[in-house]
């Protein structure tokens, strides 16, 4: 009886909240709070509240993601720069939870990949794809394309896209550095045959 209860507790189903660990509820609450923040931020936030301009300019001065997001956002550039600046300040909370999850998944500091090819794709391919995909966006796609208007100007698109955009970069970096340290410490585990 207790063994079947333990098996039922450990059986994870992403579509069944009863099987989720507590961290999942934190992630969803954190993401929805971030969405609401972006949704409620007015497009002219820096004109309405000039006291936020130095903070936003400081964040954009060292973080090229914020700066580039402002460049490609058209009429929503103030709101997108400000929201991404604030979300970058709270991103360490999410990254701590992600690091904690990695530590629980790989308590010995190891990292599993299916093949050596997938390791090199993760090491070089994904960062290059992100970099070139990010910088190949035209200077002002918001007015020039339907996708740009949805992602960078529309309230629904902005509130969904910007938190994902900010947090996924940070989580990718945590996973990437974890993979690098596992490689150098000899704890990279290749599960496939290639």
N, C-alpha and C positions, 0 to 999 in steps of 0.2 A: 504493500500500500504506500509506504513512504517512498520506495524506489520509483513507483509510477508517478507519484506526485513530483519528485525531483526531476524526472524525465520531462514531465509536462511543463515544469517551470523553465527548463532550459531550451525547450523547443521554440525557436524564434520564428515568428511569422510576421513579415513586415506589414501585412494588411490587418493584423489583429492586435489592437492596442493592449490587450490583456497580457500579451507575451513580451511587450516592449520593456527594456530596462528603463530605470528612472531618467537616465540621460536623454532618452528620446523625447520625453515630455518637456524637458528643459529646452531642447533644440527647437521644438515646434513653438513653444511660448516665446523664445528668443527671436525666432524668425518672424512670427506674426507681429510682435512688438516692433521689430525693425520695419516691416511692411507698413504698419500704421504710421510710424514716424515719417517715412518717405511720402506716403499718401497725403498726410496732413500738412507737410511743409509747402508753403506757397512758392510759386515759381519765382517771384521777385523777393525772396527772403532777405537777400543782402541789401536791397534798397530799403526794405521796411525796417530792418534791424542792422544798421551799419556797424554796431558793436561786434558783430560776428565776422566782419570782413578781415580784420587782422588774423584771427584764428584760421579762417579758411585759406587765406593767402599763405600763411605759415605752413599749413598742412600740404598745400599744393606745391610749395617751393621745394620740398624734399621727396614728395611721393608723386612719381610720374603718372601713376594710375589716376589720381585725382585730377591732375592737370589735364591729362588727355581726355578724361570724361567731360571736363568742362569745355574743351575745344570741340568735341563732336556732338554736343547736346543742343545746339541751336538755341531756341528761346528758353529752354529749361536749364541753361548752363549754371545759373546761380544756385538753383535748388539742388541740382545734381552734384555740384562741387561741395556745397555745404553738407548735404546728406552723406556723401561718401567720406567727407572729413570726419563727421561725427561717428559714422559706422567704423571707420578705421580706428578711432579711439576706443570703441567698445569691442572691437574684434579680438583683442587679447583674451577676453573672457571665453569666447568661443574656441580660441586656439588652445587655451588651457584644458578645456574639456576634451578637445580632440586629442591632445597630447596624452591626457589621462587614459582615453580609450585605446590609443596605440600602446601605452604601457601595459594595459590589462590584456590586450590581444597578444602582444609579444613581450612578456615580462623579462625575458633574458636579453632584450635588445636586438633580437633577430628580425628578419623581414623575409616574407615568402613571395617569390615570383614564379610564374609557370615555366619560364625558360630564360636563358641568357639573352635572347633577342628581346623579350619583353622588358628585361632590366635595362638594356641600352635604349629602347624606345622611351621608357619612363625617364631615364637619365638625361637624354639629349632631345628626343623627338618631341615630347609634350611641351617642354619649355620653349623650344624653337617655334612650334606651332602656335602657342599662345602669343609669343612675341610678334611674329609676323602677322598673325590674324588681328592682333590689337592695333599695330601700327599701319596696317594696310587699309584701315577704315578711312574713307575720305574725311576731309576736315569738317564737313558739316552734313552728315547723312540724315540728320533729323528731318530737314525739310525736303531732302531729295529722294527719300525712299520710304516706302510703306513700313518696312521693318524698323527703320530708324525712328519714324514717328511713333511707332508702338513702344519701342524699348526706351527711348530717351525723352519723349514729350508726354505721352499719354499717362494719366495717373495710375491706371492699373498696371501697365507694362513697366513703368518706372519702379513702382512699389514691389513688384515681383523680381525684376531684373537686378536692381542695384544691390540689394542685400546678398543675392546669390553671387553676383560679380565680385563683391568685396570679400565675403567669407570664403568662397571657394578658392580664391587665390591664396589666402592665408593657410587654409587647410591643405592645399596642394603643397605649399612650401614646407609645412610641418612634416607631411608624409615623405616628401622628397629628401629632406635632411635626415629623416629617420632611415630611409633606404641607403643614403650615402654612409651614415655611421655604421650601419650593419655591414656594408661592403668592406669598409676599412678595418672593421673589427673581426672580419671573417665569419660573420653570422648571417650572411645572405643565403637563404635556403631556396634552391631551385627545385621545384616540385615536379617538373616535367622531365622529358628525356633529352630535349634539345638544348 
